[in-house]
Amino acid sequence: MGRRTDSTKSGDPSREPLQAGEDPGPSKWPTWNLAKTALVVSIGGGFNFGYQLLITNPAQEALIQFLNDSYAETHGIRQDRVGLEFIWGIIISSFFWGATVGALMIQTISDRLGRKYGIIANFILQLISVGMTVLSAFTGSYIIYTVSRIILGFAISVSIGVGPMFLIECSPVACRGLISMSTGVMLQVGLVVGSITAMPEIFGTIDLWWVVYAIEGVLTLVVTILMFCSPESPSFLMTQGKREEAEKCIIFYHGVTEAEAQPLLDGMKSSGGGDRPIGLFEIFTNKTWLCGFLVGNGVMAGAILCGVAAVNAFAFEILMNVGLNPLQASLGNMVICIMAVIGVLTSGRLVESWGRRPLLIYTFGGLTIINTLISALMLWFEKSPITFIGWCVVVSICCFNLLFAAGPGPLCLFVGGELVGQNARAATFTWMNLVMNGFRSGLLVIYFPLKNLLGGPISYFVLFFPPCAFAVTLCYFYLPETTGKTPEEANAAMQDLPGLCGGRKKGAGDIQEHSKSHRSGKDGPSLEAQFSSRSADTK
């Protein structure tokens, strides 16, 4: 076509122009443009989500006092402690009501506005809701506070859904896992920052709790401005028939030349980049991607139901119930969150070297054992209230957070997107976020009633042991390795999994036959794998 392959247009001036048939040599490390975009997207999505999960935990007493005063001023009566905790539980769960509704809108927003502007729109909505929260503090209105949580849940849910989808579509296959980890990393960082800023010794007081939200607002304003400087997803542009714009985005994010971008664009088109997006319910009848869709949602369900929702929401109270004083519980909660950051940073190194499948199997297996240990320690403390047992619970929860953050925590946010093609990705991320917010909201609602009915130790075991065992089984029998693979190759790899997966080979049809020919070498590797994945991962 007579395209000029000027290396200065690739974003890498040192790169020589691509010769005919030459492999550009994939890198495991992302370009600077891709890395900074991932940071911006992950702060507005993963960081804000983790921050919101934690700030109501250490600042709970101040917020309940705010609720008590506001309720009395609004209704003329004061609730007792039991009544206040019941209302507070509803207010806390309202965040996930909004998040559940937001999850339903992920596909619509990402397809109508595009990935980039869908993210920006929800960053702006987050700013509005945080402003309402600060307003509620000065007007003394718990009703405004509740409404702001619903709106904030909606906006963050969409951001946490569209963001990872956007990053997967912008990343070369070779460093896709590393870039996709950014959402999980920033989520854990948000947990730590939230646990510190909301401490009663810092801003978690009756007079200053609004500052905790103001900090989030300032940070969100900064990333909203920076997001305008990032190009759109090249895969999304291909679905709109905008090949020229998609080429510029590929050059920006991948750091390649014009000539090197052409096969990548062709690969996106052959992977469904030019097809009509699959509908929210149509995905259940799509034989090509149904298996990957179900596995991705199963991994998400296992991650949410393994106990992390209770640890994030009630760790402070759990530590208080096993003999720690408020300061010790706050410090213990902060250490627990720091362990999560260590875990997710460790995962960043293991996700490519070990692979997604073994990492999930080992970490879910470890969580199964640790949940049993936590339940046993809580039961032991009920019979022998010794402070030493309380610190054993702290250590156990630290190990829990370390394993969760090293495996299910970050991987559940993107592994489902690696199992389906471009045209099924929006529907898959929508359902994954529905599962995440629906199960988390349900757990927060039933946790206290079940604890009062069965007791803390038994309820913890009943709620969180079975999902971990289920997740280990699911990953062992149904989850293929996706590291360095296109969705078509991952789909075909399902047939090589152990026993229970035998019946799942049906329905992959032409995709599997096509991938078999790739692996046998008849047609060579796929275009995307040839130019963006590690050849060692192609069978």
GILINDA-V461216 format. One record per run of one state. SS is the DSSP state (@ for helix, = for strand, . for the rest). FROM is the first residue (numbers start at 1). LEN is the number of residues. Records with the same first field share a line. If there is no record, write none. Layout:
BEGIN
SS=FROM-LEN  FROM-LEN
END
This chain:
BEGIN
.=1-6  10-22  59-1  76-5  105-1  113-2  140-2  171-2  198-11  228-6  240-3  255-3  274-8  286-4  322-4  354-2  384-3  407-1  412-3  419-3  455-1  479-8  497-2  506-3  521-6  533-2  538-2
@=7-3  32-27  60-16  81-24  106-7  115-25  142-29  173-25  209-19  234-6  243-12  258-16  282-4  290-32  326-28  356-28  387-20  408-4  415-4  422-33  456-23  487-10  499-7  509-12  527-6  535-3
END
